[in-house]
Amino acid sequence: MAYQRSYGRLQSSPHWRTLEEFAADSTKLELAFGLRVTSTAREDIRQICKYLGLNFRCLGQGLQKKIVALKLDALRERKRAEEVTADAPKHVGGFYRGALALLGPGHAVKVNALFVQEYVGEKAWSLGEGPAPGERAAKRPRQGDVGGGDSDSEDVEALLGRYVTITKESIDDIEADDI
């Protein structure tokens, strides 16, 4: 059974920099580590992947066991975008392929995700954990509110003296002073 590594231990691992660069590189969707990776190093890779928001898969058994770091969300979105463009009208597929060609392979993950989110209307997880298409973001609780009571009446009382009614005559007076 493996134990949880400290953040410092994970950063000192020889695989930290490799996985960090892989996570930042949008042109690569998988990174395979060779057969020489030990079980301790595989556990380091697993924990670094979890920390960086990457997926991983162990393949093989015994001495033939290896680990592969993956960006599953990006892989799923690319496949979904290709499926949809195959059945979509010709101009939609042309627009999608044109955007991929114009922006280049460095932005392919973002193009796929935006296509899936905006055209297909499905959640694109590689864009982050924001609201799904068509949903509004949920309101966050107030930070400074330590009391458990209803503070709406207090807020209204605090705002009552702040606002002044503006009439047409007062606006005309302000414009006359500016001239």
KALIN-V328408 format. One record per helix or strand of 3 or more residues. SS is the DSSP state (H for helix, E for strand). FROM is the first residue (numbers start at 0). LEN is the number of residues. If there is no record, write none. Layout:
ss=[SS:SS]
from=[FROM:FROM]
len=[LEN:LEN]
//
This chain:
ss=[H:H:E:H:E:H:E:H:H:H:H:H:H]
from=[6:15:29:38:54:61:65:71:89:104:124:151:167]
len=[6:9:3:14:5:3:5:16:14:16:3:9:11]
//
